[in-house]
């Protein structure tokens, strides 16, 4: 897909309450639900007294946070692939589904970008991250072995997902620039019929990492992505040789 596309969607962030607790945390900025509170009081008089009143009202869900996808996400064509810029990363499967209506799975590179974003969310919320990845996997959701593999690969490596974004280096502990930006590349190697390869780069490795997708009815779904979860150079704060 080339060029940038804009649309408006609504997104409200679910609080993290994973059924299985992750042993790590991410520096991904969190969003909190908006609430408004007002207090009014009437001073007591010698004749009568009006008690102070305090009222807290929460905004309806439909009013909590609305944003323009043109600001939340922008996709541009670059030489050999696409450049994806997230002003706001998706936080739930519902957010991701809304984005897929604008940046569909008919372009495998969109799937690759959303997968990396889902890994970032997984670091903060296992349940949300798993739901987002399952959405990208389509008719083949994760089984227990797949979930254990993901958990094991990211154990004590909360920096790994952010290492694929621009500005993240071992020297700065893989802290990405903002807005969060990554490049998804076409893979020159032709896959077998019904499959497609794409690539994502990180400064933590000398070569790009491959993602394999499988096609069904013109849509691409995550199939094999273990390379993205392979270890990279240690961040400076964890490297005993620095």
Secondary structure, DSSP 4 states (H G I P E B T S, - for coil): --S----EEE--PPPP--SS--S----PPP----EEEEEE-----SS-----EEEEEEPPHHHH-EEEHHHHEEEEEETTEEEEEESS---SHHHHHHHHTTS-TTSHHHHHHHHHHHHHHHHH-HHHHHHHHHHHHTTS---HHHHHHHHHHHTT-TTTGGGGSTT--GGGTS---SSEEEEEEE-SSPPPTTEEEEEE--TTSSSPEEEEEEEETTEEEEEE-GGGGS--PPPGGG-TT-
